[in-house]
Amino acid sequence: MSETTAKKLLLVGNPNVGKSALFTRITGVHAVSSNYPGTTVGFLEGWLRRGDDVWRVIDVPGAYTLTPTNEAEEVAERMVAEGCHAVVLVLDATALERNLFLAFQIMERRLPVVIALNMVDEARHKGIDIDPALLEKLLGVPVVSTVAVSGEGISRLLDRLREASPGREVPSTKEERWAAIGAVTEQVQKVRHRHHTFLDKLEDASVNSFWGLVIGVAVITSSFIAIRYAGEGLIDGILAPLFERYWLPVVNYVSGFFGGTGFLHDIIVGRLVDGHVDFEQSFGMLTTGLYVPVVMVLPYVLSFYAVLSFLEDFGYLPRLAVIFDALLHRMGLHGFAIVPSLLGFGCNVPGILATRVLDSRRERFIAATLISVAIPCAGLQAMIIGALGGIGMKWVAMVYGTLLVSWLLLGRILHSLLPGFSPELIVEIPPYRIPSPKAMGLKLWIRISGFFLEAVPLVLGGILLISLMDAAGITDLLSRLLAPVFSGLLGLPTKAAGPILLGILRKDVAVGMLATLGLSPAQLVVATITLSMTFPCIATFIVLWRELGGKRMAASMGIMIASALIAGISVRLLLSLSV
């Protein structure tokens, strides 16, 4: 199947109308995830053979209109403008009138169209009956009733691709178009009375000002617990034992081959800790370079994407976004930013990856920077509590309070200084529906395989670079050069510079190193805050580079360093005044 001979088929529709489930049904698992050129908006691409025809199927980003209001709709409009051999318009049968507005815009482009009237089973459950034959007659395009999650109607839909038609002429003005949509809906749709189900009542409660917040907190808490414990379970129960049992003997053999020391040994295996290989601290390509992305990060990413896929397909995420929109809008973000922000507490990597749900590059930059600066991951939190809890929980509270204030202030500052604006949260609230395991599985596979193929080589490259810098004495040189900054501005001994700089490898390990330096409680708090807010760990650093690009990542790093120094100096001054 070559791209030059295949016909192009676009799947177009509003968000949450079942396009992904339909895409899975007609392409199977042979799909490729890509970003549209010049953007961070992703889309799926697959292949379909039907009779003598070979189709290149593209799942266009969900859009409510071809008059773009966000980056995803800009990409959708450009894809449609590029043309195709056929468009499958996926309409939600439970919200026909809203969906027909986009349908009219597509028909206005005079592209060959086939309509998939999807989720007719849910429409029947809601007491909505739609006459597809009459809808086809009124619009002048083939209309097929489908249930993508079960496969109902898919074969008939594909059989009618050759009948794709631009349809009838549509009214040109917006007022006339809505009037025509109302007339069509009134003729083809009948609504019967039905009693509310449990899901209906849950939908109403989810957007209630009080119960919506209660449900939101419960969903966030349970999601965080599920991600954390699933990730830890995968690490402790499966991946770490596998590495210890099968990979450690290989690494030990390689270490022995190189004599346990030397330049090549330190690059490939890393440095021995107490005479043994330590996957977390040796910092070699075969040790930390593989252990961090595969054992320490991948389980949290897998757990995060599993939970996110469920919440997406169930229809809850838009409701969660609405609840937190007012607070986050003051920081240049809209409500969807609550998802990556909270997931960063488990691991910053999936938190930053989750910023893809935000509409603009500006929002993604703000959210990713705030996560990197002010949201400690689970490992770092454990070390903060472990290092400071023994000398008094007030010191732990001081660290968390500083991070919270920094998160709020930095968000406001970035919102004020960065050009552009935060778009309003305009989102359609979909009905709750039971997710399709097959569609969720495909989405999870594409996301995880994409992360694995991107992250492992980048982390290996980062470990190699840092090992070379360490071997060349650059790390020690930086520690000596920056020692006056730490002692003069932060009031820390020069020996604290090394652990703080090494935080780029592992922040939690670096906090442990600080705890062994005999610092006073005030010095340990200042050092911990500075470390927590500055250089992200190597895995987060790589993902930031991947998501933001080189220039924006450098800008984010500059903000991190400045914020860490300002926060550290401020806390030092406050503590000195209180003595």
C-alpha positions as CSV (number, residue, x, y, z in Angstrom):
1,M,0.0,0.0,0.0
2,S,1.7,3.2,-1.1
3,E,0.6,6.7,-0.2
4,T,0.7,7.7,-3.9
5,T,-1.9,5.2,-5.1
6,A,-4.2,5.1,-2.0
7,K,-7.2,7.3,-1.7
8,K,-7.4,9.7,1.2
9,L,-10.3,9.2,3.6
10,L,-11.0,11.8,6.4
11,L,-12.9,11.0,9.6
12,V,-14.4,14.3,10.7
13,G,-16.6,15.1,13.7
14,N,-17.1,16.9,17.0
15,P,-15.1,15.7,20.0
16,N,-16.5,12.6,21.8
17,V,-18.7,11.4,18.9
18,G,-16.9,8.0,18.5
19,K,-14.4,8.8,15.8
20,S,-11.6,7.0,17.5
21,A,-13.8,3.9,18.0
22,L,-14.8,4.0,14.3
23,F,-11.1,4.5,13.3
24,T,-10.2,1.4,15.4
25,R,-12.9,-0.6,13.7
26,I,-12.0,0.1,10.1
27,T,-8.1,0.2,10.4
28,G,-7.5,-2.4,13.2
29,V,-4.3,-2.0,15.2
30,H,-2.2,-0.9,12.3
31,A,-2.2,2.8,13.1
32,V,0.5,5.5,13.3
33,S,0.3,8.5,15.7
34,S,1.8,11.7,14.2
35,N,1.9,15.4,14.9
36,Y,0.5,17.8,12.2
37,P,3.5,19.7,10.7
38,G,4.4,22.8,12.6
39,T,2.1,21.9,15.5
40,T,1.9,19.7,18.6
41,V,-1.6,18.5,17.7
42,G,-1.6,14.8,17.2
43,F,-3.7,12.6,14.9
44,L,-4.0,9.0,13.9
45,E,-3.4,7.5,10.5
46,G,-4.1,4.0,9.2
47,W,-5.0,1.9,6.2
48,L,-8.1,0.3,4.9
49,R,-8.6,-2.1,2.0
50,R,-12.1,-2.4,0.7
51,G,-12.6,-4.3,-2.6
52,D,-10.2,-2.9,-5.2
53,D,-9.8,0.4,-3.2
54,V,-7.0,1.1,-0.7
55,W,-7.7,4.0,1.6
56,R,-5.4,6.1,3.7
57,V,-7.6,6.8,6.7
58,I,-6.9,10.0,8.8
59,D,-8.7,10.6,12.1
60,V,-9.0,14.4,12.0
61,P,-8.8,16.2,15.4
62,G,-12.2,16.7,16.9
63,A,-13.7,20.1,16.0
64,Y,-17.0,21.9,16.6
65,T,-16.5,24.3,13.8
66,L,-14.3,24.9,10.8
67,T,-14.0,28.5,11.9
68,P,-11.2,27.7,14.4
69,T,-11.3,28.6,18.1
70,N,-8.2,26.6,19.1
71,E,-5.2,24.9,17.6
72,A,-6.9,21.5,17.2
73,E,-9.7,23.1,15.1
74,E,-7.0,25.0,13.1
75,V,-5.5,21.7,12.2
76,A,-8.9,20.2,11.4
77,E,-9.7,23.1,9.1
78,R,-6.3,22.8,7.3
79,M,-6.7,19.0,6.8
80,V,-10.2,19.5,5.3
81,A,-8.9,22.4,3.1
82,E,-6.1,20.1,1.7
83,G,-8.9,18.0,0.2
84,C,-9.6,14.2,0.0
85,H,-11.3,11.5,-1.9
86,A,-14.1,11.1,0.7
87,V,-15.1,12.3,4.1
88,V,-16.9,10.1,6.7
89,L,-18.8,12.6,8.8
90,V,-19.3,11.1,12.3
91,L,-22.4,12.5,13.9
92,D,-23.6,11.9,17.5
93,A,-27.2,10.7,17.2
94,T,-27.9,11.9,20.7
95,A,-27.0,15.5,19.8
96,L,-28.0,15.7,16.1
97,E,-28.7,19.4,15.9
98,R,-25.3,20.5,17.3
99,N,-23.5,18.0,15.0
100,L,-25.2,19.2,11.9
101,F,-23.6,22.6,12.1
102,L,-20.2,21.1,11.3
103,A,-21.8,18.8,8.7
104,F,-23.1,21.8,6.9
105,Q,-19.7,23.4,6.9
106,I,-18.1,20.3,5.4
107,M,-20.9,20.1,2.7
108,E,-20.2,23.8,2.0
109,R,-16.7,22.7,0.9
110,R,-18.3,20.4,-1.8
111,L,-16.3,17.4,-0.6
112,P,-17.7,13.8,-1.2
113,V,-19.4,12.9,2.1
114,V,-20.8,9.8,3.8
115,I,-22.5,10.3,7.2
116,A,-22.0,7.8,10.0
117,L,-25.0,8.5,12.3
118,N,-23.2,7.1,15.3
119,M,-24.3,6.0,18.8
120,V,-27.9,5.3,17.7
121,D,-28.1,2.8,20.5
122,E,-27.5,5.5,23.1
123,A,-30.0,7.7,21.3
124,R,-32.7,5.0,21.6
125,H,-31.9,4.6,25.3
126,K,-32.5,8.4,25.7
127,G,-35.8,8.1,23.8
128,I,-34.5,9.7,20.6
129,D,-35.6,8.1,17.3
130,I,-33.9,9.3,14.0
131,D,-35.0,8.4,10.5
132,P,-31.7,7.9,8.6
133,A,-33.5,7.4,5.2
134,L,-35.3,10.8,5.6
135,L,-32.1,12.5,6.8
136,E,-30.3,11.1,3.7
137,K,-33.0,12.4,1.4
138,L,-33.0,15.9,3.0
139,L,-29.2,16.3,2.9
140,G,-28.5,14.5,-0.3
141,V,-25.6,12.4,1.1
142,P,-25.5,8.7,2.1
143,V,-26.5,8.2,5.8
144,V,-25.7,5.0,7.7
145,S,-26.7,4.3,11.3
146,T,-23.7,2.9,13.3
147,V,-22.6,1.8,16.7
148,A,-18.8,2.0,16.4
149,V,-18.0,0.3,19.7
150,S,-19.9,-2.8,18.7
151,G,-19.3,-2.7,15.0
152,E,-23.0,-2.3,14.1
153,G,-23.4,-0.7,10.6
154,I,-19.7,-0.4,9.9
155,S,-19.7,-2.8,6.9
156,R,-22.6,-1.0,5.3
157,L,-20.9,2.3,5.9
158,L,-17.7,1.1,4.1
159,D,-19.8,-0.3,1.2
160,R,-21.3,3.1,0.6
161,L,-18.0,5.0,0.4
162,R,-18.2,4.9,-3.4
163,E,-21.5,6.7,-3.1
164,A,-20.0,9.7,-1.3
165,S,-21.6,12.9,-2.5
166,P,-21.2,16.6,-1.8
167,G,-24.9,16.7,-1.1
168,R,-27.3,19.6,-1.5
169,E,-26.4,23.3,-1.4
170,V,-26.4,24.6,2.1
171,P,-27.5,28.1,3.2
172,S,-24.7,30.7,3.2
173,T,-25.5,32.8,6.3
174,K,-25.3,31.6,9.8
175,E,-28.9,32.4,10.6
176,E,-30.2,30.6,7.6
177,R,-28.0,27.7,8.3
178,W,-29.3,27.3,11.9
179,A,-32.9,27.6,10.6
180,A,-32.3,24.9,8.0
181,I,-30.6,22.7,10.7
182,G,-33.7,23.1,13.0
183,A,-36.0,22.2,10.1
184,V,-34.1,19.1,9.3
185,T,-33.9,18.0,12.9
186,E,-37.6,18.6,13.5
187,Q,-38.5,16.3,10.5
188,V,-36.1,13.4,11.1
189,Q,-36.0,13.3,15.0
190,K,-38.7,12.2,17.4
191,V,-38.2,12.3,21.2
192,R,-40.0,10.1,23.6
193,H,-40.3,10.5,27.4
194,R,-38.1,8.2,29.4
195,H,-37.1,7.8,33.1
196,H,-33.6,9.0,34.1
197,T,-31.0,6.3,34.6
198,F,-28.2,6.2,37.2
199,L,-25.8,7.6,34.6
200,D,-28.2,10.5,33.8
201,K,-28.3,11.4,37.5
202,L,-24.5,11.1,37.8
203,E,-24.2,13.5,34.8
204,D,-26.4,16.1,36.5
205,A,-24.5,15.8,39.8
206,S,-21.1,16.1,38.1
207,V,-21.7,19.7,37.0
208,N,-23.5,20.8,40.2
209,S,-21.6,23.5,42.0
210,F,-21.4,21.4,45.2
211,W,-21.6,17.8,44.2
212,G,-19.5,18.4,41.1
213,L,-16.6,19.6,43.3
214,V,-17.1,16.6,45.7
215,I,-17.1,14.2,42.7
216,G,-14.1,16.0,41.2
217,V,-12.0,15.7,44.3
218,A,-13.0,12.0,44.6
219,V,-12.1,11.3,41.0
220,I,-8.7,13.2,41.3
221,T,-7.9,11.4,44.5
222,S,-8.8,8.0,43.3
223,S,-7.0,8.6,40.0
224,F,-3.9,9.7,41.8
225,I,-4.0,6.7,44.1
226,A,-4.6,4.3,41.2
227,I,-1.7,5.8,39.2
228,R,0.7,5.8,42.1
229,Y,-0.1,2.3,43.4
230,A,-0.4,0.7,39.9
231,G,3.0,2.3,39.0
232,E,4.6,1.2,42.2
233,G,3.1,-2.3,41.8
234,L,4.5,-2.6,38.3
235,I,7.9,-1.4,39.6
236,D,8.2,-3.5,42.8
237,G,6.3,-6.6,41.6
238,I,7.4,-7.0,38.0
239,L,10.0,-4.7,36.4
240,A,12.5,-4.2,39.2
241,P,12.7,-8.0,39.9
242,L,13.0,-8.7,36.2
243,F,15.9,-6.3,35.9
244,E,17.6,-7.7,39.1
245,R,17.2,-11.3,37.9
246,Y,17.9,-11.1,34.2
247,W,19.6,-7.8,33.4
248,L,21.9,-7.5,36.5
249,P,24.0,-10.6,35.6
250,V,24.5,-9.2,32.1
251,V,25.6,-5.8,33.5
252,N,27.9,-7.5,36.1
253,Y,29.5,-9.5,33.3
254,V,30.1,-6.3,31.2
255,S,31.5,-4.6,34.3
256,G,33.9,-7.5,34.9
257,F,35.0,-7.4,31.3
258,F,36.0,-3.7,31.7
259,G,37.7,-4.4,35.0
260,G,35.2,-2.6,37.2
261,T,36.6,0.8,36.5
262,G,37.9,3.1,33.8
263,F,36.5,5.6,31.3
264,L,34.5,3.1,29.1
265,H,33.3,1.3,32.2
266,D,31.9,4.5,33.7
267,I,30.2,5.4,30.4
268,I,28.7,2.0,29.7
269,V,28.1,0.5,33.1
270,G,28.6,3.6,35.4
271,R,30.4,3.9,38.7
272,L,30.1,1.1,41.2
273,V,28.4,2.0,44.5
274,D,30.0,0.2,47.5
275,G,31.6,-2.2,45.0
276,H,28.3,-3.1,43.3
277,V,26.1,-2.0,40.4
278,D,23.3,0.3,41.5
279,F,20.7,0.8,38.8
280,E,19.5,4.1,40.2
281,Q,22.9,5.7,41.1
282,S,25.6,4.2,38.8
283,F,24.5,6.5,35.9
284,G,25.8,4.3,33.1
285,M,24.0,3.7,29.8
286,L,23.3,0.0,30.6
287,T,22.2,0.8,34.2
288,T,20.5,4.1,35.0
289,G,20.1,4.9,31.2
290,L,17.7,1.9,30.8
291,Y,16.5,1.6,34.4
292,V,15.1,5.2,34.7
293,P,12.8,5.2,31.5
294,V,11.9,1.5,31.6
295,V,11.5,0.7,35.3
296,M,11.0,4.1,37.0
297,V,9.0,6.1,34.5
298,L,7.2,3.8,32.1
299,P,5.0,2.2,34.8
300,Y,3.7,5.6,35.9
301,V,3.2,6.7,32.2
302,L,1.3,3.4,31.5
303,S,-0.9,3.9,34.6
304,F,-1.5,7.5,33.8
305,Y,-2.5,6.9,30.2
306,A,-4.8,4.0,31.2
307,V,-6.7,6.2,33.7
308,L,-6.7,9.2,31.3
309,S,-8.1,7.0,28.4
310,F,-10.8,5.7,30.7
311,L,-11.8,9.2,31.8
312,E,-11.7,10.5,28.3
313,D,-13.9,7.7,26.8
314,F,-16.2,7.7,29.8
315,G,-16.9,11.4,29.2
316,Y,-15.7,12.9,32.6
317,L,-12.8,15.1,31.6
318,P,-14.8,18.0,30.3
319,R,-16.8,18.1,33.6
320,L,-13.6,18.1,35.6
321,A,-12.3,21.0,33.5
322,V,-15.4,23.1,34.0
323,I,-15.2,22.7,37.8
324,F,-11.6,24.0,38.0
325,D,-11.7,26.5,35.2
326,A,-12.3,29.6,37.3
327,L,-9.1,29.1,39.4
328,L,-6.8,28.1,36.6
329,H,-8.0,30.8,34.3
330,R,-6.4,33.3,36.6
331,M,-3.0,31.7,35.8
332,G,-3.4,31.7,32.0
333,L,-4.7,28.2,31.8
334,H,-8.2,26.7,31.4
335,G,-9.7,23.9,33.4
336,F,-8.2,21.0,31.5
337,A,-4.8,22.0,33.1
338,I,-5.9,20.4,36.4
339,V,-5.3,17.0,34.9
340,P,-1.5,17.4,34.2
341,S,-1.0,19.5,37.3
342,L,-2.3,16.9,39.6
343,L,-0.7,14.0,37.8
344,G,2.7,15.7,38.2
345,F,2.5,14.8,41.9
346,G,2.9,11.1,40.9
347,C,5.6,11.7,38.3
348,N,6.4,14.9,36.4
349,V,6.9,13.0,33.1
350,P,3.2,11.9,32.6
351,G,2.2,15.3,34.0
352,I,4.1,17.2,31.2
353,L,2.9,14.7,28.6
354,A,-0.7,15.4,29.7
355,T,-0.3,19.1,28.8
356,R,-1.1,17.9,25.3
357,V,-4.8,18.2,26.3
358,L,-4.4,22.0,26.4
359,D,-5.3,24.1,23.3
360,S,-2.4,26.4,22.7
361,R,1.4,26.4,22.9
362,R,1.3,29.3,25.4
363,E,-0.9,27.2,27.8
364,R,1.3,24.1,27.4
365,F,4.4,26.2,28.1
366,I,2.9,27.7,31.3
367,A,1.6,24.3,32.5
368,A,4.8,22.4,31.8
369,T,6.9,25.1,33.5
370,L,4.7,25.2,36.6
371,I,4.8,21.4,36.9
372,S,8.6,21.4,36.6
373,V,9.1,24.2,39.1
374,A,6.5,23.8,41.8
375,I,5.1,20.2,41.7
376,P,7.2,17.6,43.5
377,C,7.0,14.0,42.2
378,A,6.3,11.1,44.5
379,G,9.9,10.2,44.9
380,L,10.9,13.7,45.8
381,Q,8.0,14.1,48.2
382,A,9.2,10.9,50.0
383,M,12.7,12.3,50.4
384,I,11.4,15.8,51.5
385,I,9.4,14.2,54.3
386,G,12.1,11.7,55.1
387,A,14.9,14.4,55.3
388,L,12.9,17.1,57.1
389,G,10.2,15.2,59.0
390,G,12.7,14.0,61.6
391,I,13.6,17.6,62.6
392,G,10.0,18.8,62.7
393,M,7.0,18.8,60.4
394,K,6.9,22.6,60.4
395,W,10.0,22.5,58.1
396,V,8.1,20.1,55.7
397,A,5.1,22.5,55.7
398,M,7.5,25.4,54.9
399,V,8.8,23.6,51.8
400,Y,5.2,22.7,50.6
401,G,4.0,26.2,51.4
402,T,6.8,27.8,49.4
403,L,6.1,25.5,46.4
404,L,2.3,26.4,46.6
405,V,3.0,30.2,46.7
406,S,5.5,29.9,43.9
407,W,3.0,27.9,41.8
408,L,0.3,30.6,42.3
409,L,2.6,33.7,41.8
410,L,4.6,32.2,38.9
411,G,1.4,31.3,37.1
412,R,0.1,34.9,37.5
413,I,3.4,36.4,36.4
414,L,3.6,34.2,33.3
415,H,0.0,34.9,32.4
416,S,0.7,38.6,32.6
417,L,4.0,38.6,30.7
418,L,3.6,36.1,28.0
419,P,2.1,37.4,24.7
420,G,-1.3,35.9,23.7
421,F,-4.3,35.1,25.8
422,S,-5.9,32.2,27.5
423,P,-8.8,30.9,25.4
424,E,-12.2,30.5,27.1
425,L,-13.2,27.0,28.0
426,I,-15.7,26.3,25.3
427,V,-16.4,22.6,25.6
428,E,-19.4,20.3,24.9
429,I,-20.3,18.1,27.8
430,P,-20.8,14.6,26.3
431,P,-23.1,12.0,27.9
432,Y,-21.5,9.3,30.1
433,R,-20.9,6.1,28.2
434,I,-19.1,2.8,28.9
435,P,-15.7,2.9,27.2
436,S,-14.8,0.3,24.5
437,P,-11.9,-1.9,25.8
438,K,-10.6,-2.4,22.2
439,A,-10.6,1.4,21.5
440,M,-9.0,2.1,24.9
441,G,-6.4,-0.6,24.3
442,L,-5.4,0.8,20.9
443,K,-5.1,4.3,22.3
444,L,-3.0,3.0,25.1
445,W,-0.7,1.0,22.9
446,I,-0.1,3.9,20.5
447,R,0.6,6.3,23.4
448,I,2.9,3.9,25.3
449,S,4.8,2.7,22.2
450,G,5.3,6.4,21.1
451,F,6.7,7.3,24.6
452,F,8.9,4.2,24.7
453,L,10.5,4.8,21.3
454,E,11.1,8.5,22.0
455,A,12.1,8.5,25.7
456,V,14.6,5.6,25.9
457,P,17.0,6.9,23.2
458,L,16.8,10.4,24.6
459,V,17.4,9.4,28.2
460,L,20.4,7.2,27.0
461,G,21.7,10.2,25.2
462,G,21.3,12.4,28.2
463,I,23.0,9.9,30.5
464,L,25.9,9.7,27.9
465,L,26.3,13.5,27.8
466,I,26.3,13.8,31.6
467,S,28.7,11.0,32.0
468,L,31.1,12.6,29.5
469,M,30.7,15.9,31.3
470,D,31.5,14.2,34.6
471,A,34.5,12.4,33.2
472,A,35.8,15.6,31.7
473,G,35.6,17.4,35.1
474,I,32.9,19.8,33.8
475,T,30.5,18.9,36.7
476,D,33.2,19.6,39.3
477,L,34.1,22.8,37.6
478,L,30.5,24.0,37.6
479,S,30.2,23.1,41.3
480,R,33.3,25.2,42.1
481,L,32.1,28.1,39.9
482,L,28.6,28.2,41.4
483,A,29.7,27.6,45.0
484,P,30.0,31.4,45.7
485,V,26.4,31.8,44.5
486,F,25.1,29.2,46.9
487,S,27.2,30.5,49.8
488,G,26.6,34.2,49.2
489,L,23.0,34.3,48.1
490,L,21.5,31.2,49.7
491,G,23.7,31.0,52.8
492,L,24.7,27.4,52.1
493,P,28.1,25.8,52.5
494,T,30.0,25.3,49.2
495,K,29.7,21.6,49.5
496,A,25.9,21.9,48.9
497,A,26.5,23.0,45.3
498,G,27.4,19.5,44.1
499,P,24.1,17.7,45.3
500,I,21.9,20.6,44.0
501,L,23.6,20.4,40.5
502,L,23.3,16.6,40.5
503,G,19.6,17.0,41.0
504,I,19.3,16.9,37.2
505,L,20.0,13.2,37.5
506,R,17.8,12.3,40.4
507,K,16.2,14.9,42.7
508,D,15.2,12.5,45.4
509,V,18.8,11.1,45.6
510,A,20.1,14.7,45.7
511,V,17.9,15.5,48.7
512,G,19.3,12.4,50.4
513,M,22.8,13.7,49.8
514,L,21.9,17.1,51.2
515,A,20.6,15.4,54.4
516,T,24.1,13.9,55.0
517,L,26.0,17.3,54.9
518,G,25.2,18.3,58.5
519,L,23.2,21.4,57.5
520,S,21.1,23.4,60.0
521,P,17.3,23.1,59.7
522,A,17.1,26.5,58.0
523,Q,19.9,25.6,55.5
524,L,18.3,22.3,54.7
525,V,15.0,23.9,54.0
526,V,16.6,26.5,51.7
527,A,18.6,23.8,49.9
528,T,15.6,21.5,49.5
529,I,13.4,24.4,48.1
530,T,16.2,25.4,45.7
531,L,16.7,21.8,44.6
532,S,13.0,21.1,44.2
533,M,12.4,24.2,42.0
534,T,15.4,24.0,39.8
535,F,16.8,21.5,37.3
536,P,14.3,18.7,36.6
537,C,15.4,15.1,36.7
538,I,16.9,13.8,33.4
539,A,13.6,12.0,32.3
540,T,11.6,15.2,32.9
541,F,14.3,17.3,31.2
542,I,14.1,15.1,28.1
543,V,10.3,15.2,28.0
544,L,10.3,19.0,28.3
545,W,12.7,19.1,25.4
546,R,10.5,16.8,23.4
547,E,7.2,18.7,24.2
548,L,8.4,22.3,24.1
549,G,11.3,22.3,21.7
550,G,14.8,23.6,22.3
551,K,14.1,27.4,22.6
552,R,11.0,27.1,24.8
553,M,12.7,24.4,27.0
554,A,15.7,26.8,27.5
555,A,13.3,29.6,28.4
556,S,11.5,27.2,30.9
557,M,14.9,26.3,32.4
558,G,15.8,30.0,32.8
559,I,12.5,30.6,34.6
560,M,13.1,27.5,36.8
561,I,16.6,28.8,37.9
562,A,15.4,32.3,38.5
563,S,12.3,31.1,40.5
564,A,14.5,28.7,42.6
565,L,17.0,31.4,43.5
566,I,14.3,34.0,44.3
567,A,12.4,31.5,46.5
568,G,15.5,30.3,48.2
569,I,16.8,33.8,48.9
570,S,13.3,34.9,50.2
571,V,13.0,31.9,52.5
572,R,16.5,32.5,53.8
573,L,15.7,36.1,54.6
574,L,12.4,35.2,56.3
575,L,14.1,32.6,58.4
576,S,16.9,35.0,59.4
577,L,14.3,37.6,60.5
578,S,12.4,35.1,62.5
579,V,15.4,34.0,64.5
